[in-house]
Amino acid sequence: MENLISGLVGHPIPLVILALFLLFFSLSRMVKLMRGAIMSRVEGLFDQVLFRNTGASLLFGLMLTSVVQSSSATTSLVVPLAGAGILSLERVFPYTLGANMGTTVTAILAAFSTGNAVAVTVALSHFVFNAFGVMIFLPLKVLPISMARGVAEFACRSRNHTIGILVALASCIIVPLLIVLLR
């Protein structure tokens, strides 16, 4: 194993592929473990307390992300729970919106610590932008949820469909990046 890793150092593409493989493998194992070990115990806690309604889910996502200061970390916490069937997409959606608002807390704290009016203005603008996003998308949650379900069902039909979705997503990142770099 050590020889394999030392041979990959300096070659980022194989490392990225290995990292993605390990990520997906770990997530699939975690989902299976959670389903078997704690589904019955945790399901009641999540349904009755943390995700009992839209407001509680949104507030939980906002507060947890404010504390952890990483929406990626807090969002990835609920992915295995959704994969195990403990949480529904309707319960995770407001949590994710709250997590997006929670990311602004870090910027606001940093801006207030500088005492610079421009920094505070930018940080508060970031918060207002996310708050307006919540006000727009929360009432219209049927649209993004149905789109997510449609893409997920399409991707689950076959491996080729999954690869097609990943290529489409990657091209949305790579093409604009190439345009910017080649200017």
Secondary structure as the mmCIF struct_conf table of DSSP 4:
data_model
#
loop_
_struct_conf.conf_type_id
_struct_conf.id
_struct_conf.beg_label_comp_id
_struct_conf.beg_label_asym_id
_struct_conf.beg_label_seq_id
_struct_conf.end_label_comp_id
_struct_conf.end_label_asym_id
_struct_conf.end_label_seq_id
HELX_RH_AL_P HELX_RH_AL_P1 GLU A 2 LEU A 8
TURN_TY1_P TURN_TY1_P1 VAL A 9 GLY A 10
HELX_RH_AL_P HELX_RH_AL_P2 PRO A 12 ALA A 37
TURN_TY1_P TURN_TY1_P2 ILE A 38 ILE A 38
HELX_RH_AL_P HELX_RH_AL_P3 MET A 39 LEU A 45
HELX_RH_PI_P HELX_RH_PI_P1 PHE A 46 LEU A 50
TURN_TY1_P TURN_TY1_P3 PHE A 51 PHE A 51
BEND BEND1 ARG A 52 ASN A 53
HELX_RH_AL_P HELX_RH_AL_P4 THR A 54 VAL A 68
HELX_RH_AL_P HELX_RH_AL_P5 SER A 71 GLY A 83
TURN_TY1_P TURN_TY1_P4 ALA A 84 GLY A 85
BEND BEND2 ILE A 86 LEU A 87
HELX_RH_AL_P HELX_RH_AL_P6 LEU A 89 THR A 114
TURN_TY1_P TURN_TY1_P5 GLY A 115 GLY A 115
HELX_RH_AL_P HELX_RH_AL_P7 ALA A 117 PHE A 137
TURN_TY1_P TURN_TY1_P6 LEU A 138 LYS A 141
HELX_RH_AL_P HELX_RH_AL_P8 VAL A 142 ARG A 157
HELX_RH_AL_P HELX_RH_AL_P9 ARG A 159 LEU A 182
#
